[in-house]
Every structure is written in C-alpha cells, then in structure tokens.
C-alpha cells in the first residue's frame, strides 16, 4: 500500500496531535506515513521512538525552511530519516524556533493593541506541543474570540498577508537554501524538494537537480500545478530522482482542507528512500 509522506501535527503548525495521525493513515488504508513538522526534531524523535503505530510504519522527517535570496522566496525541503543527534540539524531547529517566536510574539503584542479582547497568552496555548508560536495559533485564538472568520480568511491576509503586506507581519530571517541543504546532508537525510509550485520554485529546482543537490521531488501535492507536476515527473525520469507524494496535512489549519491520503507515494519509491537512508548511515 502507498504512504503519505508529508504531514504536520501540533509539533509545528498542524491542528492534530502527533499521536492521532497514524490512526488517520490506517483508516484510509495507508501502511506508511511521514510526519514532517517544520524545522523541529519533535516529529523526528517521535517516529524513531514509535516505528510502527496503529499498524502504520512511521518515517522520521522534518520539513526544513530555507530562502532563495536570488529570487526572494522561501524554500521547503522534506528531509527523511535524519540523525536527531546531528549538531548541525539541532542548531538549525534551535535558531528557527527562536526566530519564529520572536516574530510571532511581536505580532501578538501588536494585535493586543488592535483588539483589546485578544491576549498573547491565549495564543500561546496552541504552542504547548511545539514550543513555537505560529501565525496559525494566533489566528485560532482570534477565531475563538469571534474576531476572524477562519484561520486563513480575510483577517489573516489583513494581518499577515504577503501582497499587500500584512499590518502585523514580521518574518523570520531564513538561512540560505544552500546552507539548509548542507545541514540536511550533515544529518544524513534523504532530501526531497517540497511542493515547487507553492513558492514558485521551479527555476531553483532545475538548478539544484542539475547540480545533484536533491534526492527527489515532491511531485504529487495538492497545490502543484499540472504544468509543474509534468515537468517534475520528467526531471525525476531524466535524473533518476525519487518521486514522492504527500498531502501536506495541517488538519483545520489550512485554507483548503485535504484529508490524510489525498496525495501518496508508491511503495517502490518509499523503498528507495529507506535504502538510501540506510546507505548514508553505514
């Protein structure tokens, strides 16, 4: 049976606790799942400690964030089977946790001045599992107070939008994508370029593929365009790359809901990931 290799829990910006995700996979007939929370070792360690749960094999993973400073956009890299004791990976996660918290705490303080009903402490309740205050946690608090119509509706874009820029948006400094790739390599991870359509990353992806810097591409993702998906399939065939699929599940913290198992990875590609990860540990 196939596996869903891109999912988020309350260990980052998802709405569902990590221990409930394997059951969701089992109920739709999947036998493998990767839990790939953002820039954290929490999901990595959980999956190493629980290799099988509810009959589902769990792949340790984290989705690392970098930045393409040439084209001015974020980059997400799915890293499978990383070493949780890697000093480079620990440092990356620590830095991103600190930077995200600084930015969102500043945003929350500014929202307190806009809405007297809102208190930062209420939003921090959604950061108990992750240790990180994400924008989605702030929006959950605003929804509870009747101050927003949804997590990613009009109020989100007014507060945190990119174009036009939100009135309380503070963005963390992200490391250059080449630095993040070096971190992933140091951790012995299998690196898959995530959802290239989301951040308009096809030009960067083409460069990294030609340079042999990634092991695979997330071809099947709810937000990949048909054109980008077709090119990604061709790139995987041309360069012998691993082809993955993942739902990018966030539970209710998503503008358009997609249940676990919406996008999946075939068994043979999961086997390639595991074989490559094992080889890098030898």
Kinemage of the C-alpha trace (Angstrom):
@kinemage 1
@onewidth
@group {chain A} dominant
@subgroup {mainchain}
@vectorlist {calphas} color= white
{ca unk a 1} P 0.000 0.000 0.000
{ca unk a 2} L 1.200 3.573 -0.630
{ca unk a 3} L 2.230 6.073 2.025
{ca unk a 4} L 1.576 9.746 2.704
{ca unk a 5} L 4.982 11.399 3.178
{ca unk a 6} L 4.052 14.975 4.134
{ca unk a 7} L 2.027 15.659 7.281
{ca unk a 8} L 2.028 18.178 10.128
{ca unk a 9} L 0.901 17.923 13.731
{ca unk a 10} L 0.758 20.212 16.759
{ca unk a 11} L 4.518 19.699 16.943
{ca unk a 12} L 4.543 22.613 14.463
{ca unk a 13} L 1.585 24.341 12.797
{ca unk a 14} L -0.880 21.479 12.414
{ca unk a 15} L -4.059 21.222 14.484
{ca unk a 16} L -3.946 17.473 15.256
{ca unk a 17} L -1.719 15.950 17.998
{ca unk a 18} L 1.008 13.759 16.589
{ca unk a 19} L -0.223 10.529 18.196
{ca unk a 20} L -3.522 10.753 16.283
{ca unk a 21} L -2.035 10.956 12.785
{ca unk a 22} L -1.133 7.255 12.316
{ca unk a 23} L -4.717 6.239 13.023
{ca unk a 24} L -5.894 8.596 10.271
{ca unk a 25} L -3.492 6.903 7.850
{ca unk a 26} L -4.615 3.431 8.900
{ca unk a 27} L -8.274 4.249 8.367
{ca unk a 28} L -7.685 5.145 4.709
{ca unk a 29} L -5.620 2.039 4.030
{ca unk a 30} L -2.106 3.501 4.149
{ca unk a 31} L 0.689 1.470 5.677
{ca unk a 32} L 3.366 4.195 5.780
{ca unk a 33} L 3.348 7.800 6.946
{ca unk a 34} L 5.978 10.518 7.349
{ca unk a 35} L 5.289 13.170 9.981
{ca unk a 36} L 7.328 16.142 8.806
{ca unk a 37} L 6.793 19.077 11.136
{ca unk a 38} L 8.513 22.371 10.359
{ca unk a 39} L 12.125 22.894 11.485
{ca unk a 40} L 11.823 20.655 14.537
{ca unk a 41} L 13.178 17.389 15.856
{ca unk a 42} L 9.979 16.596 17.745
{ca unk a 43} L 8.401 14.684 14.849
{ca unk a 44} L 11.748 13.052 14.040
{ca unk a 45} L 12.200 11.710 17.553
{ca unk a 46} L 8.573 10.647 17.857
{ca unk a 47} L 8.803 8.495 14.737
{ca unk a 48} L 12.119 6.941 15.783
{ca unk a 49} L 10.536 6.085 19.139
{ca unk a 50} L 7.328 4.773 17.510
{ca unk a 51} L 8.458 2.967 14.324
{ca unk a 52} L 5.008 1.414 13.974
{ca unk a 53} L 1.740 2.727 15.377
{ca unk a 54} L -1.800 1.596 14.609
{ca unk a 55} L -0.302 -0.752 12.033
{ca unk a 56} L 1.335 2.132 10.151
{ca unk a 57} L 5.100 2.437 9.658
{ca unk a 58} L 6.310 5.908 10.618
{ca unk a 59} L 9.164 7.603 8.765
{ca unk a 60} L 11.093 10.192 10.817
{ca unk a 61} L 11.096 13.504 8.965
{ca unk a 62} L 11.241 17.253 9.287
{ca unk a 63} L 10.452 19.944 6.732
{ca unk a 64} L 13.332 22.413 6.750
{ca unk a 65} L 12.913 26.025 5.644
{ca unk a 66} L 15.460 27.962 3.624
{ca unk a 67} L 15.451 31.021 1.413
{ca unk a 68} L 16.352 31.608 -2.219
{ca unk a 69} L 17.918 35.049 -1.924
{ca unk a 70} L 18.369 35.344 -5.687
{ca unk a 71} L 14.629 35.057 -6.369
{ca unk a 72} L 13.364 36.183 -2.969
{ca unk a 73} L 11.179 33.288 -1.909
{ca unk a 74} L 11.080 30.591 0.744
{ca unk a 75} L 12.074 27.004 0.042
{ca unk a 76} L 10.844 23.883 1.831
{ca unk a 77} L 12.895 20.691 1.885
{ca unk a 78} L 11.497 17.415 3.177
{ca unk a 79} L 14.259 15.534 4.965
{ca unk a 80} L 13.662 11.846 5.692
{ca unk a 81} L 15.489 9.702 8.265
{ca unk a 82} L 17.773 12.492 9.574
{ca unk a 83} L 20.074 11.863 12.532
{ca unk a 84} L 18.330 13.520 15.513
{ca unk a 85} L 21.706 13.982 17.220
{ca unk a 86} L 23.221 15.900 14.317
{ca unk a 87} L 24.732 19.129 15.742
{ca unk a 88} L 24.014 20.986 12.509
{ca unk a 89} L 20.368 19.956 12.484
{ca unk a 90} L 19.893 20.721 16.168
{ca unk a 91} L 21.380 24.180 15.617
{ca unk a 92} L 19.098 24.873 12.641
{ca unk a 93} L 15.982 23.891 14.604
{ca unk a 94} L 17.023 25.911 17.647
{ca unk a 95} L 17.653 29.018 15.551
{ca unk a 96} L 14.372 28.751 13.667
{ca unk a 97} L 12.419 28.182 16.892
{ca unk a 98} L 13.926 31.328 18.393
{ca unk a 99} L 13.386 33.452 15.286
{ca unk a 100} L 9.794 32.332 14.759
{ca unk a 101} L 8.924 33.002 18.382
{ca unk a 102} L 10.446 36.474 18.300
{ca unk a 103} L 8.449 37.399 15.198
{ca unk a 104} L 5.101 35.980 16.274
{ca unk a 105} L 5.361 37.342 19.815
{ca unk a 106} L 5.925 40.792 18.332
{ca unk a 107} L 2.904 40.290 16.059
{ca unk a 108} L 0.809 39.185 19.026
{ca unk a 109} L 1.770 42.264 21.051
{ca unk a 110} L 0.692 44.451 18.162
{ca unk a 111} L -2.617 42.582 17.821
{ca unk a 112} L -3.277 43.265 21.512
{ca unk a 113} L -3.254 46.958 20.634
{ca unk a 114} L -5.749 46.373 17.794
{ca unk a 115} L -8.126 44.052 19.666
{ca unk a 116} L -8.494 44.570 23.430
{ca unk a 117} L -10.183 41.135 23.685
{ca unk a 118} L -7.016 39.359 22.496
{ca unk a 119} L -4.247 38.241 24.824
{ca unk a 120} L -0.971 36.656 23.753
{ca unk a 121} L -1.360 34.038 26.489
{ca unk a 122} L -4.420 32.643 24.738
{ca unk a 123} L -2.481 32.131 21.505
{ca unk a 124} L 0.403 30.540 23.417
{ca unk a 125} L -1.960 27.753 24.471
{ca unk a 126} L -1.629 26.464 20.899
{ca unk a 127} L 2.174 26.378 21.202
{ca unk a 128} L 2.338 23.936 24.119
{ca unk a 129} L 3.313 20.934 21.997
{ca unk a 130} L 5.670 22.697 19.601
{ca unk a 131} L 7.254 25.358 21.804
{ca unk a 132} L 6.740 27.707 18.861
{ca unk a 133} L 4.059 30.352 18.382
{ca unk a 134} L 2.932 30.119 14.769
{ca unk a 135} L 0.625 32.550 12.978
{ca unk a 136} L -1.994 29.800 12.882
{ca unk a 137} L -2.015 29.734 16.697
{ca unk a 138} L -2.700 33.456 16.810
{ca unk a 139} L -5.491 33.022 14.281
{ca unk a 140} L -7.040 30.171 16.269
{ca unk a 141} L -7.250 32.498 19.265
{ca unk a 142} L -8.811 35.224 17.136
{ca unk a 143} L -11.384 32.765 15.782
{ca unk a 144} L -12.347 31.741 19.307
{ca unk a 145} L -12.908 35.394 20.169
{ca unk a 146} L -15.118 35.931 17.125
{ca unk a 147} L -12.556 38.283 15.601
{ca unk a 148} L -11.775 36.206 12.493
{ca unk a 149} L -13.930 34.161 10.146
{ca unk a 150} L -11.326 31.397 9.741
{ca unk a 151} L -7.649 30.582 10.057
{ca unk a 152} L -6.740 31.751 6.548
{ca unk a 153} L -9.542 34.127 5.646
{ca unk a 154} L -9.677 37.874 5.114
{ca unk a 155} L -8.458 38.761 8.605
{ca unk a 156} L -5.376 36.580 8.190
{ca unk a 157} L -4.463 38.377 4.978
{ca unk a 158} L -5.044 41.767 6.592
{ca unk a 159} L -2.764 40.862 9.476
{ca unk a 160} L -0.196 38.527 7.930
{ca unk a 161} L -0.522 38.702 4.133
{ca unk a 162} L 2.425 38.977 1.754
{ca unk a 163} L 0.920 41.067 -1.065
{ca unk a 164} L -0.144 43.511 0.217
{ca unk a 165} L 1.976 43.104 3.315
{ca unk a 166} L 0.034 42.404 6.493
{ca unk a 167} L -0.112 45.127 9.117
{ca unk a 168} L 1.493 42.967 11.855
{ca unk a 169} L 3.630 40.654 9.734
{ca unk a 170} L 7.160 40.040 10.996
{ca unk a 171} L 9.071 37.445 9.015
{ca unk a 172} L 11.995 35.489 10.488
{ca unk a 173} L 15.318 35.502 8.729
{ca unk a 174} L 15.672 32.174 6.944
{ca unk a 175} L 19.052 30.587 6.182
{ca unk a 176} L 20.128 30.361 2.524
{ca unk a 177} L 18.887 27.228 0.819
{ca unk a 178} L 22.460 26.026 0.193
{ca unk a 179} L 23.109 26.198 3.935
{ca unk a 180} L 19.969 24.182 4.655
{ca unk a 181} L 20.987 21.578 2.091
{ca unk a 182} L 24.378 21.290 3.821
{ca unk a 183} L 22.592 20.843 7.153
{ca unk a 184} L 20.441 18.058 5.718
{ca unk a 185} L 23.494 16.319 4.244
{ca unk a 186} L 25.347 16.561 7.549
{ca unk a 187} L 22.358 14.870 9.209
{ca unk a 188} L 22.458 12.021 6.670
{ca unk a 189} L 18.942 12.773 5.488
{ca unk a 190} L 17.299 11.910 2.196
{ca unk a 191} L 16.327 15.307 0.745
{ca unk a 192} L 13.170 15.856 -1.303
{ca unk a 193} L 12.280 19.263 -2.728
{ca unk a 194} L 8.774 20.032 -1.450
{ca unk a 195} L 5.814 21.404 -3.459
{ca unk a 196} L 7.716 23.515 -6.033
{ca unk a 197} L 4.576 25.337 -7.179
{ca unk a 198} L 3.797 26.779 -3.725
{ca unk a 199} L 6.733 29.208 -3.703
{ca unk a 200} L 7.237 29.365 -7.475
{ca unk a 201} L 10.434 27.371 -7.097
{ca unk a 202} L 10.795 25.644 -10.461
{ca unk a 203} L 13.830 27.742 -11.593
{ca unk a 204} L 15.663 26.911 -8.361
{ca unk a 205} L 14.611 23.270 -8.549
{ca unk a 206} L 16.025 22.949 -12.068
{ca unk a 207} L 19.373 24.290 -10.832
{ca unk a 208} L 19.525 22.001 -7.805
{ca unk a 209} L 18.587 18.946 -9.837
{ca unk a 210} L 21.355 19.614 -12.379
{ca unk a 211} L 23.837 20.077 -9.520
{ca unk a 212} L 22.785 16.815 -7.889
{ca unk a 213} L 21.771 18.592 -4.698
{ca unk a 214} L 18.432 16.850 -4.047
{ca unk a 215} L 17.476 13.189 -3.964
{ca unk a 216} L 13.883 13.593 -5.026
{ca unk a 217} L 10.938 15.853 -5.797
{ca unk a 218} L 7.503 16.007 -4.231
{ca unk a 219} L 5.575 15.506 -7.436
{ca unk a 220} L 2.129 14.769 -6.051
{ca unk a 221} L 0.972 17.628 -3.816
{ca unk a 222} L -2.441 19.338 -3.685
{ca unk a 223} L -1.008 22.691 -4.751
{ca unk a 224} L 1.370 21.666 -7.519
{ca unk a 225} L 0.170 22.974 -10.866
{ca unk a 226} L -0.382 20.470 -13.707
{ca unk a 227} L 2.456 22.107 -15.673
{ca unk a 228} L 4.958 21.940 -12.814
{ca unk a 229} L 3.901 18.403 -11.953
{ca unk a 230} L 4.518 17.264 -15.539
{ca unk a 231} L 7.977 18.863 -15.544
{ca unk a 232} L 8.798 17.338 -12.159
{ca unk a 233} L 7.890 13.885 -13.477
{ca unk a 234} L 10.208 14.467 -16.433
{ca unk a 235} L 13.036 15.669 -14.171
{ca unk a 236} L 12.703 12.607 -11.956
{ca unk a 237} L 12.901 10.347 -15.002
{ca unk a 238} L 15.840 12.220 -16.547
{ca unk a 239} L 17.945 12.366 -13.386
{ca unk a 240} L 16.831 9.195 -11.660
{ca unk a 241} L 15.295 11.050 -8.730
{ca unk a 242} L 12.893 9.712 -6.127
{ca unk a 243} L 9.304 10.739 -6.793
{ca unk a 244} L 7.168 11.373 -3.716
{ca unk a 245} L 3.639 12.418 -2.888
{ca unk a 246} L 2.273 13.985 0.253
{ca unk a 247} L -0.908 15.684 1.376
{ca unk a 248} L 0.789 18.428 3.433
{ca unk a 249} L -1.885 17.752 6.038
{ca unk a 250} L -2.439 20.508 8.634
{ca unk a 251} L -5.870 19.498 9.910
{ca unk a 252} L -8.109 22.534 10.376
{ca unk a 253} L -5.127 24.877 9.987
{ca unk a 254} L -5.458 25.006 6.233
{ca unk a 255} L -7.341 27.207 3.823
{ca unk a 256} L -8.481 24.241 1.729
{ca unk a 257} L -8.864 21.005 3.717
{ca unk a 258} L -7.198 17.881 2.384
{ca unk a 259} L -7.512 14.653 4.400
{ca unk a 260} L -4.564 12.352 5.025
{ca unk a 261} L -4.015 10.192 1.955
{ca unk a 262} L -5.036 12.820 -0.616
{ca unk a 263} L -1.574 12.508 -2.201
{ca unk a 264} L 0.596 9.437 -1.745
{ca unk a 265} L 3.954 7.843 -2.526
{ca unk a 266} L 4.202 4.367 -4.124
{ca unk a 267} L 5.884 1.514 -2.262
{ca unk a 268} L 8.844 1.349 -4.624
{ca unk a 269} L 9.705 5.000 -4.019
{ca unk a 270} L 9.397 4.556 -0.241
{ca unk a 271} L 11.805 1.618 -0.564
{ca unk a 272} L 14.270 3.866 -2.423
{ca unk a 273} L 14.140 6.436 0.373
{ca unk a 274} L 14.761 3.796 3.018
{ca unk a 275} L 17.602 2.163 1.080
{ca unk a 276} L 19.346 5.498 0.527
{ca unk a 277} L 18.897 6.479 4.171
{ca unk a 278} L 20.395 3.169 5.292
{ca unk a 279} L 23.349 3.600 2.945
{ca unk a 280} L 24.093 7.042 4.401
{ca unk a 281} L 24.116 5.627 7.912
{ca unk a 282} L 26.734 2.990 7.062
